[in-house]
Amino acid sequence: MPLYLVSSPAAAAKLAAGIRASPSRRRQLLSQACHFPGRRASLSPLSSSAERSAGRAMASADASVSTAPEASFSATGVKQALISLSDKTDLTNLGNGLQRLGFSIISTGGTASSLESAGVNVTKVEEITHFPEMLDGRVKTLHPSIHGGILARRDQKHHLQALNEHGIGTFDVVVVNLYPFYDKVTSGAISFEDGIENIDIGGPTLIRAAAKNHKDVLVVVDHKDYPALLEYLEGKQDDQDFRRKLAWKAFQHVASYDSAVSEWLWKQSNKGDTFPPSFTVPLSLKSTLRYGENPHQKAAFYGDKSISLVNAGGIATAIQHHGKEMSYNNYLDADAAWNCVSEFESPTCVVVKHTNPCGVASRQDILEAYRLAVKADPVSAFGGIVAFNTTIDEDLAREIREFRSPTDGETRMFYEIVVAPGYTEKGLEVLKGKSKTLRILEAKPSGKGMLSLRQVNGGWLAQESDDLTPEDITFTKMSEREPEGGELSDAKFAWLCVKHVKSNAIVIAKNNCMLGMGSGQPNRLESLRIAFRKAGEEAKGAALASDAFFPFAWNDAVEEACQSGVAVIAEPGGSIRDQDAVDCCNKYGVSLLFTGVRHFRH
Protein backbone atom coordinates (compact mmCIF):
# COMPACT_ATOMS: atom_id res chain seq x y z
CA MET A 1 0.00 0.00 0.00
CA PRO A 2 1.33 3.45 -0.83
CA LEU A 3 2.50 5.65 2.06
CA TYR A 4 0.65 9.00 2.00
CA LEU A 5 2.48 11.82 3.79
CA VAL A 6 -0.01 14.10 5.50
CA SER A 7 0.60 16.93 7.91
CA SER A 8 -2.32 16.48 10.33
CA PRO A 9 -5.44 14.46 11.16
CA ALA A 10 -7.47 17.31 9.62
CA ALA A 11 -5.60 16.85 6.37
CA ALA A 12 -6.25 13.11 6.57
CA ALA A 13 -9.95 13.77 7.03
CA LYS A 14 -9.81 16.05 4.01
CA LEU A 15 -8.31 13.24 1.98
CA ALA A 16 -10.93 10.81 3.21
CA ALA A 17 -13.67 13.22 2.17
CA GLY A 18 -12.10 13.43 -1.23
CA ILE A 19 -12.24 9.75 -2.11
CA ARG A 20 -15.84 10.13 -3.18
CA ALA A 21 -14.87 12.93 -5.59
CA SER A 22 -13.94 12.50 -9.24
CA PRO A 23 -10.44 11.19 -9.99
CA SER A 24 -9.29 14.66 -11.00
CA ARG A 25 -10.65 16.20 -7.80
CA ARG A 26 -9.01 13.42 -5.73
CA ARG A 27 -5.68 14.24 -7.30
CA GLN A 28 -6.18 17.91 -6.53
CA LEU A 29 -7.04 17.24 -2.89
CA LEU A 30 -4.08 14.90 -2.56
CA SER A 31 -1.79 17.56 -3.92
CA GLN A 32 -3.21 20.16 -1.54
CA ALA A 33 -2.73 17.92 1.45
CA CYS A 34 0.71 16.72 0.54
CA HIS A 35 2.17 20.11 -0.38
CA PHE A 36 0.86 22.40 2.32
CA PRO A 37 3.14 25.46 2.37
CA GLY A 38 5.31 25.95 5.41
CA ARG A 39 4.55 22.57 7.06
CA ARG A 40 6.75 19.48 7.10
CA ALA A 41 4.86 16.22 6.52
CA SER A 42 5.31 13.55 9.16
CA LEU A 43 7.31 10.52 8.12
CA SER A 44 5.77 8.35 10.83
CA PRO A 45 3.30 5.56 9.96
CA LEU A 46 -0.36 6.54 9.79
CA SER A 47 -1.52 6.47 13.43
CA SER A 48 -4.94 8.03 13.87
CA SER A 49 -8.06 6.15 12.86
CA ALA A 50 -8.88 8.96 10.42
CA GLU A 51 -5.47 8.67 8.89
CA ARG A 52 -5.65 4.87 8.62
CA SER A 53 -9.12 5.10 7.12
CA ALA A 54 -7.94 7.73 4.66
CA GLY A 55 -4.94 5.63 3.76
CA ARG A 56 -7.05 2.57 2.93
CA ALA A 57 -9.54 4.66 1.01
CA MET A 58 -6.87 6.44 -0.99
CA ALA A 59 -5.16 3.17 -1.81
CA SER A 60 -8.42 1.94 -3.25
CA ALA A 61 -8.95 5.24 -5.04
CA ASP A 62 -5.42 5.10 -6.40
CA ALA A 63 -6.08 1.73 -7.93
CA SER A 64 -9.24 2.99 -9.61
CA VAL A 65 -7.46 6.07 -10.90
CA SER A 66 -4.75 3.97 -12.49
CA THR A 67 -7.33 2.19 -14.60
CA ALA A 68 -9.37 5.32 -15.49
CA PRO A 69 -9.05 6.87 -18.99
CA GLU A 70 -6.25 9.44 -19.12
CA ALA A 71 -7.77 12.89 -19.62
CA SER A 72 -7.08 16.47 -18.52
CA PHE A 73 -9.54 18.64 -16.60
CA SER A 74 -10.43 20.40 -19.84
CA ALA A 75 -11.02 17.12 -21.63
CA THR A 76 -13.54 16.09 -18.96
CA GLY A 77 -15.62 19.18 -19.53
CA VAL A 78 -13.98 21.88 -17.39
CA LYS A 79 -12.71 24.53 -19.80
CA GLN A 80 -10.06 26.73 -18.18
CA ALA A 81 -8.93 30.25 -19.04
CA LEU A 82 -5.93 31.95 -17.45
CA ILE A 83 -6.13 35.75 -17.23
CA SER A 84 -3.32 38.00 -15.96
CA LEU A 85 -3.39 41.64 -17.01
CA SER A 86 -1.67 44.93 -16.30
CA ASP A 87 -3.99 46.80 -18.69
CA LYS A 88 -7.47 45.79 -17.58
CA THR A 89 -9.39 47.49 -20.40
CA ASP A 90 -12.60 45.55 -21.18
CA LEU A 91 -11.69 42.92 -18.56
CA THR A 92 -15.24 42.76 -17.20
CA ASN A 93 -16.70 42.01 -20.63
CA LEU A 94 -14.08 39.34 -21.21
CA GLY A 95 -14.63 37.70 -17.81
CA ASN A 96 -18.41 37.67 -18.13
CA GLY A 97 -18.19 36.38 -21.69
CA LEU A 98 -15.90 33.49 -20.76
CA GLN A 99 -17.99 32.63 -17.72
CA ARG A 100 -21.13 32.60 -19.85
CA LEU A 101 -19.41 30.12 -22.17
CA GLY A 102 -18.68 27.80 -19.27
CA PHE A 103 -15.06 28.60 -18.62
CA SER A 104 -13.46 28.27 -15.22
CA ILE A 105 -11.30 31.38 -14.82
CA ILE A 106 -7.90 31.25 -13.17
CA SER A 107 -6.32 34.61 -12.38
CA THR A 108 -3.65 36.51 -10.49
CA GLY A 109 -3.52 39.36 -7.98
CA GLY A 110 -5.16 42.56 -9.15
CA THR A 111 -6.76 40.88 -12.15
CA ALA A 112 -8.52 38.39 -9.88
CA SER A 113 -9.71 41.20 -7.61
CA SER A 114 -11.10 43.16 -10.56
CA LEU A 115 -12.95 40.12 -11.86
CA GLU A 116 -14.40 39.33 -8.44
CA SER A 117 -15.55 42.94 -8.09
CA ALA A 118 -17.38 42.52 -11.38
CA GLY A 119 -19.16 39.42 -10.08
CA VAL A 120 -17.07 36.91 -12.03
CA ASN A 121 -16.14 33.66 -10.27
CA VAL A 122 -12.39 33.33 -10.07
CA THR A 123 -9.92 30.74 -8.87
CA LYS A 124 -6.66 32.32 -7.84
CA VAL A 125 -3.44 30.95 -9.24
CA GLU A 126 -2.13 29.99 -5.81
CA GLU A 127 -5.09 27.64 -5.40
CA ILE A 128 -3.81 25.76 -8.44
CA THR A 129 -0.10 25.88 -7.68
CA HIS A 130 -0.56 25.48 -3.88
CA PHE A 131 2.18 28.05 -3.60
CA PRO A 132 1.79 31.69 -2.59
CA GLU A 133 2.79 34.65 -4.71
CA MET A 134 6.29 35.50 -3.54
CA LEU A 135 9.38 37.72 -3.97
CA ASP A 136 7.28 40.90 -4.22
CA GLY A 137 5.26 39.43 -7.07
CA ARG A 138 8.22 38.23 -9.10
CA VAL A 139 7.00 34.64 -8.83
CA LYS A 140 3.31 33.96 -9.43
CA THR A 141 2.73 31.78 -12.45
CA LEU A 142 6.17 30.19 -12.94
CA HIS A 143 5.03 26.74 -11.91
CA PRO A 144 4.52 23.32 -13.60
CA SER A 145 0.83 23.35 -12.65
CA ILE A 146 0.43 26.40 -14.88
CA HIS A 147 2.92 25.85 -17.67
CA GLY A 148 2.26 22.14 -17.85
CA GLY A 149 -1.40 22.91 -18.48
CA ILE A 150 -0.49 25.38 -21.20
CA LEU A 151 2.26 23.47 -23.01
CA ALA A 152 0.76 19.96 -23.01
CA ARG A 153 -0.17 18.80 -26.49
CA ARG A 154 -3.65 17.32 -26.56
CA ASP A 155 -2.75 14.97 -29.42
CA GLN A 156 0.10 13.38 -27.45
CA LYS A 157 -1.11 10.62 -25.11
CA HIS A 158 2.02 10.70 -22.98
CA HIS A 159 1.58 14.44 -22.38
CA LEU A 160 -1.93 13.86 -21.02
CA GLN A 161 -0.73 10.91 -18.97
CA ALA A 162 1.92 13.16 -17.37
CA LEU A 163 -0.73 15.75 -16.51
CA ASN A 164 -2.94 13.08 -14.96
CA GLU A 165 -0.11 11.70 -12.89
CA HIS A 166 0.52 15.13 -11.39
CA GLY A 167 -3.07 16.34 -11.14
CA ILE A 168 -2.61 19.16 -13.65
CA GLY A 169 -5.46 20.55 -15.74
CA THR A 170 -5.14 22.01 -19.23
CA PHE A 171 -5.75 25.61 -20.23
CA ASP A 172 -7.73 26.43 -23.34
CA VAL A 173 -7.33 30.23 -23.28
CA VAL A 174 -4.50 32.43 -22.01
CA VAL A 175 -5.08 36.20 -21.86
CA VAL A 176 -2.04 38.19 -20.76
CA ASN A 177 -0.53 41.62 -21.24
CA LEU A 178 2.64 42.92 -19.72
CA TYR A 179 3.94 45.38 -17.16
CA PRO A 180 3.94 48.84 -18.79
CA PHE A 181 7.74 48.95 -19.08
CA TYR A 182 7.74 51.24 -22.13
CA ASP A 183 5.41 53.76 -20.49
CA LYS A 184 7.39 53.70 -17.24
CA VAL A 185 10.82 54.34 -18.73
CA THR A 186 9.53 57.04 -21.10
CA SER A 187 7.37 58.90 -18.59
CA GLY A 188 10.25 60.91 -17.14
CA ALA A 189 12.99 60.38 -14.61
CA ILE A 190 13.06 56.79 -13.40
CA SER A 191 15.77 55.07 -11.43
CA PHE A 192 17.63 52.11 -12.84
CA GLU A 193 16.22 49.94 -10.06
CA ASP A 194 12.63 50.97 -10.85
CA GLY A 195 13.22 50.23 -14.51
CA ILE A 196 14.46 46.75 -13.70
CA GLU A 197 11.47 46.04 -11.45
CA ASN A 198 9.13 46.92 -14.32
CA ILE A 199 10.57 44.21 -16.56
CA ASP A 200 7.91 41.50 -16.83
CA ILE A 201 9.14 37.89 -16.57
CA GLY A 202 6.12 35.70 -15.91
CA GLY A 203 3.94 37.43 -18.50
CA PRO A 204 6.22 36.88 -21.53
CA THR A 205 6.76 33.29 -20.39
CA LEU A 206 3.01 32.63 -20.32
CA ILE A 207 2.52 34.32 -23.70
CA ARG A 208 5.33 32.41 -25.38
CA ALA A 209 4.18 29.10 -23.95
CA ALA A 210 0.59 29.62 -25.11
CA ALA A 211 1.68 30.92 -28.52
CA LYS A 212 3.92 27.90 -29.04
CA ASN A 213 1.03 25.58 -28.26
CA HIS A 214 -1.51 27.67 -30.18
CA LYS A 215 -3.01 24.59 -31.82
CA ASP A 216 -4.56 23.80 -28.43
CA VAL A 217 -4.40 27.14 -26.59
CA LEU A 218 -5.83 30.47 -27.71
CA VAL A 219 -3.52 33.32 -26.65
CA VAL A 220 -4.66 36.95 -26.55
CA VAL A 221 -2.47 39.99 -25.75
CA ASP A 222 -4.67 42.83 -27.04
CA HIS A 223 -8.03 43.84 -25.57
CA LYS A 224 -9.21 44.70 -29.10
CA ASP A 225 -9.20 40.96 -29.81
CA TYR A 226 -11.57 40.06 -26.95
CA PRO A 227 -14.74 40.25 -29.10
CA ALA A 228 -13.19 38.07 -31.81
CA LEU A 229 -12.06 35.56 -29.18
CA LEU A 230 -15.52 35.28 -27.66
CA GLU A 231 -17.13 35.00 -31.08
CA TYR A 232 -14.68 32.24 -32.00
CA LEU A 233 -15.37 30.32 -28.80
CA GLU A 234 -19.11 30.77 -29.10
CA GLY A 235 -19.05 29.35 -32.61
CA LYS A 236 -17.04 26.35 -31.46
CA GLN A 237 -14.84 26.77 -34.51
CA ASP A 238 -11.51 25.15 -35.19
CA ASP A 239 -9.95 27.78 -37.43
CA GLN A 240 -6.20 27.26 -37.26
CA ASP A 241 -5.58 30.49 -39.18
CA PHE A 242 -7.27 32.43 -36.39
CA ARG A 243 -5.13 30.65 -33.82
CA ARG A 244 -1.95 31.31 -35.82
CA LYS A 245 -2.74 35.01 -36.18
CA LEU A 246 -3.19 35.29 -32.42
CA ALA A 247 0.07 33.39 -31.89
CA TRP A 248 1.93 35.67 -34.32
CA LYS A 249 0.56 38.71 -32.54
CA ALA A 250 1.63 37.27 -29.20
CA PHE A 251 5.21 36.62 -30.29
CA GLN A 252 5.37 40.07 -31.93
CA HIS A 253 4.06 41.64 -28.72
CA VAL A 254 6.80 39.99 -26.68
CA ALA A 255 9.46 40.84 -29.30
CA SER A 256 8.49 44.52 -29.21
CA TYR A 257 8.50 44.46 -25.42
CA ASP A 258 11.95 42.86 -25.32
CA SER A 259 13.30 45.37 -27.84
CA ALA A 260 12.31 48.21 -25.49
CA VAL A 261 14.03 46.50 -22.57
CA SER A 262 17.13 45.87 -24.67
CA GLU A 263 17.28 49.46 -25.94
CA TRP A 264 16.85 50.88 -22.45
CA LEU A 265 19.49 48.62 -20.93
CA TRP A 266 21.95 49.44 -23.73
CA LYS A 267 21.56 53.16 -23.09
CA GLN A 268 21.94 52.63 -19.36
CA SER A 269 25.14 50.64 -19.67
CA ASN A 270 26.78 51.99 -22.86
CA LYS A 271 26.22 55.73 -22.71
CA GLY A 272 29.18 56.62 -24.92
CA ASP A 273 28.57 54.11 -27.71
CA THR A 274 26.05 55.04 -30.41
CA PHE A 275 26.00 51.76 -32.28
CA PRO A 276 25.12 48.54 -30.37
CA PRO A 277 26.39 45.21 -31.76
CA SER A 278 22.78 44.34 -32.61
CA PHE A 279 19.39 45.90 -32.04
CA THR A 280 15.74 45.59 -32.99
CA VAL A 281 13.54 48.35 -34.38
CA PRO A 282 9.94 47.92 -33.12
CA LEU A 283 7.66 48.98 -35.96
CA SER A 284 3.89 49.25 -35.68
CA LEU A 285 1.59 49.46 -38.71
CA LYS A 286 -0.16 52.83 -38.82
CA SER A 287 -1.79 52.58 -42.23
CA THR A 288 -1.86 50.65 -45.47
CA LEU A 289 -1.19 53.08 -48.32
CA ARG A 290 -2.88 53.17 -51.70
CA TYR A 291 0.46 52.35 -53.33
CA GLY A 292 4.18 53.04 -53.10
CA GLU A 293 6.26 55.42 -55.20
CA ASN A 294 4.37 54.06 -58.20
CA PRO A 295 0.88 52.57 -58.58
CA HIS A 296 2.19 49.06 -59.25
CA GLN A 297 3.99 48.96 -55.86
CA LYS A 298 2.17 48.04 -52.65
CA ALA A 299 3.08 50.09 -49.59
CA ALA A 300 2.38 50.72 -45.90
CA PHE A 301 3.39 53.23 -43.24
CA TYR A 302 4.84 52.09 -39.90
CA GLY A 303 5.46 54.04 -36.72
CA ASP A 304 8.72 53.51 -34.88
CA LYS A 305 8.19 52.66 -31.18
CA SER A 306 11.85 52.96 -30.21
CA ILE A 307 12.37 54.58 -26.81
CA SER A 308 14.76 57.09 -28.37
CA LEU A 309 11.95 58.48 -30.53
CA VAL A 310 9.52 59.27 -27.71
CA ASN A 311 8.48 62.91 -28.07
CA ALA A 312 10.79 63.22 -31.08
CA GLY A 313 8.09 64.89 -33.16
CA GLY A 314 8.21 64.81 -36.94
CA ILE A 315 5.80 63.77 -39.66
CA ALA A 316 5.32 60.22 -38.35
CA THR A 317 3.38 61.58 -35.37
CA ALA A 318 1.64 64.43 -37.20
CA ILE A 319 -2.10 64.97 -36.88
CA GLN A 320 -4.01 65.14 -40.17
CA HIS A 321 -6.86 67.62 -39.90
CA HIS A 322 -8.18 67.44 -43.44
CA GLY A 323 -7.77 66.03 -46.93
CA LYS A 324 -7.11 62.78 -48.74
CA GLU A 325 -5.20 60.00 -47.07
CA MET A 326 -1.44 60.36 -47.14
CA SER A 327 0.47 58.55 -49.87
CA TYR A 328 3.98 57.07 -49.84
CA ASN A 329 5.39 60.08 -51.70
CA ASN A 330 3.39 62.47 -49.51
CA TYR A 331 5.17 61.16 -46.44
CA LEU A 332 8.60 61.56 -48.03
CA ASP A 333 7.92 65.10 -49.25
CA ALA A 334 6.21 66.24 -46.06
CA ASP A 335 9.13 64.87 -44.03
CA ALA A 336 11.64 66.77 -46.17
CA ALA A 337 9.68 70.02 -45.92
CA TRP A 338 9.12 69.73 -42.16
CA ASN A 339 12.74 68.82 -41.39
CA CYS A 340 13.92 71.85 -43.38
CA VAL A 341 11.54 74.45 -41.96
CA SER A 342 12.12 73.19 -38.41
CA GLU A 343 15.79 74.27 -38.65
CA PHE A 344 14.93 77.97 -38.88
CA GLU A 345 14.33 80.13 -35.83
CA SER A 346 12.80 83.15 -37.62
CA PRO A 347 9.30 82.84 -39.13
CA THR A 348 9.94 80.79 -42.27
CA CYS A 349 8.13 79.16 -45.17
CA VAL A 350 9.58 76.24 -47.12
CA VAL A 351 8.19 74.84 -50.37
CA VAL A 352 9.28 71.31 -51.35
CA LYS A 353 8.93 69.30 -54.55
CA HIS A 354 10.21 65.72 -54.76
CA THR A 355 11.96 66.12 -51.38
CA ASN A 356 13.99 69.17 -52.52
CA PRO A 357 13.28 72.66 -51.15
CA CYS A 358 12.58 74.79 -54.20
CA GLY A 359 11.66 77.88 -52.20
CA VAL A 360 12.69 79.11 -48.74
CA ALA A 361 12.17 82.52 -47.16
CA SER A 362 12.37 83.96 -43.62
CA ARG A 363 10.56 87.18 -42.67
CA GLN A 364 8.92 88.62 -39.59
CA ASP A 365 5.87 88.97 -41.83
CA ILE A 366 5.06 85.32 -42.53
CA LEU A 367 2.73 86.27 -45.39
CA GLU A 368 5.66 87.91 -47.17
CA ALA A 369 7.84 84.88 -46.45
CA TYR A 370 5.19 82.67 -48.06
CA ARG A 371 5.01 84.81 -51.20
CA LEU A 372 8.79 84.93 -51.56
CA ALA A 373 9.15 81.18 -51.08
CA VAL A 374 6.68 80.50 -53.87
CA LYS A 375 8.25 83.17 -56.10
CA ALA A 376 11.64 81.40 -55.97
CA ASP A 377 10.30 78.69 -58.28
CA PRO A 378 6.54 78.94 -58.84
CA VAL A 379 6.52 76.22 -61.50
CA SER A 380 8.02 73.68 -59.10
CA ALA A 381 5.93 74.98 -56.19
CA PHE A 382 2.70 74.11 -58.00
CA GLY A 383 1.60 70.72 -56.65
CA GLY A 384 4.24 70.83 -53.93
CA ILE A 385 4.29 70.85 -50.14
CA VAL A 386 4.23 74.08 -48.12
CA ALA A 387 5.61 74.08 -44.58
CA PHE A 388 5.65 76.81 -41.92
CA ASN A 389 7.33 76.99 -38.53
CA THR A 390 4.63 79.34 -37.18
CA THR A 391 0.96 78.90 -36.37
CA ILE A 392 -1.31 79.40 -39.37
CA ASP A 393 -3.93 82.02 -38.55
CA GLU A 394 -6.87 83.26 -40.61
CA ASP A 395 -4.84 85.81 -42.60
CA LEU A 396 -2.15 83.31 -43.60
CA ALA A 397 -4.72 80.64 -44.39
CA ARG A 398 -6.59 83.04 -46.65
CA GLU A 399 -3.33 83.98 -48.40
CA ILE A 400 -2.51 80.31 -49.00
CA ARG A 401 -6.03 79.68 -50.29
CA GLU A 402 -6.20 82.61 -52.69
CA PHE A 403 -2.59 83.26 -53.78
CA ARG A 404 -2.08 83.31 -57.55
CA SER A 405 0.96 81.96 -59.35
CA PRO A 406 3.64 84.61 -60.00
CA THR A 407 4.06 83.15 -63.51
CA ASP A 408 0.72 84.48 -64.78
CA GLY A 409 -0.95 86.21 -61.85
CA GLU A 410 -4.12 84.21 -62.47
CA THR A 411 -3.67 80.53 -61.66
CA ARG A 412 -4.51 79.77 -58.06
CA MET A 413 -1.63 77.84 -56.46
CA PHE A 414 -2.33 74.18 -55.82
CA TYR A 415 -0.60 72.19 -53.07
CA GLU A 416 -0.67 68.57 -51.95
CA ILE A 417 0.08 69.31 -48.29
CA VAL A 418 0.29 72.17 -45.83
CA VAL A 419 2.16 71.44 -42.61
CA ALA A 420 2.61 73.66 -39.56
CA PRO A 421 3.08 73.39 -35.77
CA GLY A 422 -0.45 74.66 -35.17
CA TYR A 423 -3.57 76.35 -36.51
CA THR A 424 -6.04 78.81 -35.11
CA GLU A 425 -9.65 77.67 -35.26
CA LYS A 426 -10.50 80.17 -37.96
CA GLY A 427 -7.27 79.53 -39.83
CA LEU A 428 -8.06 75.83 -40.06
CA GLU A 429 -11.60 76.55 -41.16
CA VAL A 430 -10.43 78.86 -43.97
CA LEU A 431 -7.71 76.51 -45.13
CA LYS A 432 -10.10 73.58 -45.35
CA GLY A 433 -12.07 75.64 -47.85
CA LYS A 434 -9.18 75.64 -50.34
CA SER A 435 -9.71 72.04 -51.45
CA LYS A 436 -11.38 68.85 -50.28
CA THR A 437 -8.19 66.97 -51.06
CA LEU A 438 -5.65 69.32 -49.43
CA ARG A 439 -3.88 67.43 -46.67
CA ILE A 440 -3.51 69.65 -43.61
CA LEU A 441 -0.96 68.37 -41.09
CA GLU A 442 -0.05 69.54 -37.61
CA ALA A 443 3.39 68.37 -36.50
CA LYS A 444 5.71 68.77 -33.56
CA PRO A 445 9.29 69.98 -34.22
CA SER A 446 11.60 67.19 -35.31
CA GLY A 447 13.97 66.02 -32.59
CA LYS A 448 17.75 66.21 -32.70
CA GLY A 449 20.35 63.56 -32.03
CA MET A 450 18.39 60.77 -33.67
CA LEU A 451 19.89 57.66 -35.23
CA SER A 452 19.25 57.70 -38.97
CA LEU A 453 18.64 54.34 -40.67
CA ARG A 454 18.61 53.62 -44.38
CA GLN A 455 18.11 50.31 -46.11
CA VAL A 456 20.38 48.80 -48.74
CA ASN A 457 19.85 45.35 -50.22
CA GLY A 458 20.72 42.87 -47.53
CA GLY A 459 21.42 45.36 -44.78
CA TRP A 460 21.00 48.76 -43.19
CA LEU A 461 23.17 51.85 -42.89
CA ALA A 462 23.09 53.69 -39.58
CA GLN A 463 24.40 57.16 -38.89
CA GLU A 464 23.86 60.08 -36.57
CA SER A 465 21.46 62.67 -37.92
CA ASP A 466 22.99 65.77 -39.53
CA ASP A 467 22.03 68.34 -36.90
CA LEU A 468 24.71 70.98 -37.49
CA THR A 469 23.47 74.49 -38.19
CA PRO A 470 25.44 77.63 -39.15
CA GLU A 471 25.61 78.54 -35.46
CA ASP A 472 27.54 75.32 -34.80
CA ILE A 473 30.33 75.95 -37.30
CA THR A 474 32.92 78.60 -38.11
CA PHE A 475 32.87 80.44 -41.44
CA THR A 476 36.57 81.06 -42.10
CA LYS A 477 37.54 83.82 -44.55
CA MET A 478 39.98 82.46 -47.14
CA SER A 479 39.92 85.34 -49.64
CA GLU A 480 41.33 88.85 -49.43
CA ARG A 481 37.86 90.37 -49.41
CA GLU A 482 35.81 90.35 -46.21
CA PRO A 483 32.06 89.72 -46.40
CA GLU A 484 30.30 93.09 -46.22
CA GLY A 485 26.96 94.14 -44.76
CA GLY A 486 24.55 91.25 -44.77
CA GLU A 487 26.71 88.99 -46.94
CA LEU A 488 27.77 86.75 -44.06
CA SER A 489 24.14 86.40 -42.99
CA ASP A 490 23.22 85.56 -46.59
CA ALA A 491 25.95 82.92 -46.69
CA LYS A 492 24.68 81.31 -43.48
CA PHE A 493 21.11 81.28 -44.79
CA ALA A 494 22.21 79.70 -48.07
CA TRP A 495 24.31 77.19 -46.12
CA LEU A 496 21.32 76.10 -44.01
CA CYS A 497 19.21 75.70 -47.16
CA VAL A 498 21.80 73.73 -49.13
CA LYS A 499 21.98 71.18 -46.32
CA HIS A 500 18.48 70.01 -47.31
CA VAL A 501 19.05 69.88 -51.08
CA LYS A 502 20.03 66.61 -52.79
CA SER A 503 23.68 66.43 -53.86
CA ASN A 504 25.27 67.82 -55.87
CA ALA A 505 23.63 70.87 -54.34
CA ILE A 506 23.98 74.61 -54.96
CA VAL A 507 21.84 77.34 -53.38
CA ILE A 508 21.86 81.05 -54.20
CA ALA A 509 20.25 83.31 -51.59
CA LYS A 510 19.98 86.94 -50.53
CA ASN A 511 18.14 88.78 -47.76
CA ASN A 512 17.03 85.48 -46.14
CA CYS A 513 15.42 84.27 -49.33
CA MET A 514 16.35 81.45 -51.68
CA LEU A 515 16.69 82.77 -55.23
CA GLY A 516 17.64 79.58 -57.00
CA MET A 517 18.92 76.08 -56.38
CA GLY A 518 20.38 73.23 -58.38
CA SER A 519 20.09 69.68 -57.10
CA GLY A 520 20.82 66.06 -57.81
CA GLN A 521 23.16 66.54 -60.75
CA PRO A 522 26.09 64.14 -61.27
CA ASN A 523 28.44 67.12 -61.58
CA ARG A 524 28.57 70.25 -59.47
CA LEU A 525 28.96 72.59 -62.43
CA GLU A 526 25.57 71.58 -63.85
CA SER A 527 23.85 72.12 -60.49
CA LEU A 528 25.45 75.58 -60.33
CA ARG A 529 24.16 76.49 -63.79
CA ILE A 530 20.62 75.38 -62.91
CA ALA A 531 20.71 77.51 -59.75
CA PHE A 532 21.85 80.60 -61.68
CA ARG A 533 19.24 80.06 -64.36
CA LYS A 534 16.54 80.13 -61.68
CA ALA A 535 18.00 83.09 -59.79
CA GLY A 536 18.47 85.24 -62.91
CA GLU A 537 19.64 88.80 -62.43
CA GLU A 538 18.90 88.65 -58.71
CA ALA A 539 22.03 86.52 -58.29
CA LYS A 540 24.19 89.65 -58.46
CA GLY A 541 25.42 90.48 -54.98
CA ALA A 542 23.93 87.27 -53.55
CA ALA A 543 25.53 84.43 -51.59
CA LEU A 544 26.22 80.99 -53.03
CA ALA A 545 26.53 77.82 -50.92
CA SER A 546 27.81 74.45 -52.08
CA ASP A 547 27.20 71.26 -50.08
CA ALA A 548 30.72 70.01 -50.89
CA PHE A 549 34.04 71.45 -52.14
CA PHE A 550 34.66 72.55 -55.71
CA PRO A 551 37.16 70.20 -57.37
CA PHE A 552 38.01 72.81 -59.99
CA ALA A 553 37.94 76.59 -60.03
CA TRP A 554 39.34 78.08 -63.25
CA ASN A 555 37.02 77.70 -66.25
CA ASP A 556 34.70 75.78 -63.96
CA ALA A 557 32.14 76.31 -61.20
CA VAL A 558 34.02 78.85 -59.06
CA GLU A 559 34.92 81.12 -61.96
CA GLU A 560 31.40 80.90 -63.45
CA ALA A 561 29.97 81.88 -60.06
CA CYS A 562 32.32 84.85 -59.81
CA GLN A 563 31.54 85.95 -63.35
CA SER A 564 27.80 85.76 -62.61
CA GLY A 565 28.18 88.38 -59.91
CA VAL A 566 27.84 86.62 -56.56
CA ALA A 567 29.35 88.50 -53.63
CA VAL A 568 30.26 85.56 -51.40
CA ILE A 569 30.79 81.82 -51.76
CA ALA A 570 30.52 79.35 -48.87
CA GLU A 571 31.90 75.84 -49.30
CA PRO A 572 33.49 73.18 -47.05
CA GLY A 573 36.97 73.30 -48.59
CA GLY A 574 39.18 70.24 -48.60
CA SER A 575 40.08 69.98 -52.28
CA ILE A 576 43.70 69.61 -53.40
CA ARG A 577 42.92 72.64 -55.58
CA ASP A 578 41.54 74.86 -52.81
CA GLN A 579 44.19 77.47 -53.56
CA ASP A 580 42.84 77.78 -57.10
CA ALA A 581 39.45 78.66 -55.64
CA VAL A 582 41.08 81.27 -53.37
CA ASP A 583 43.03 82.80 -56.25
CA CYS A 584 39.97 82.86 -58.49
CA CYS A 585 37.84 84.64 -55.88
CA ASN A 586 40.64 87.14 -55.26
CA LYS A 587 40.81 87.91 -59.00
CA TYR A 588 37.09 88.73 -59.13
CA GLY A 589 36.83 90.38 -55.71
CA VAL A 590 34.53 87.73 -54.25
CA SER A 591 34.58 86.66 -50.60
CA LEU A 592 35.35 82.97 -50.08
CA LEU A 593 34.36 81.27 -46.84
CA PHE A 594 35.36 77.74 -45.82
CA THR A 595 33.07 75.96 -43.37
CA GLY A 596 35.05 72.77 -42.83
CA VAL A 597 31.71 70.88 -42.86
CA ARG A 598 30.20 68.96 -45.76
CA HIS A 599 26.45 68.41 -46.18
CA PHE A 600 26.08 65.58 -48.67
CA ARG A 601 22.51 64.33 -49.08
CA HIS A 602 21.93 61.24 -51.21
Disulfide bonds with the S-S distance in Angstrom:
none
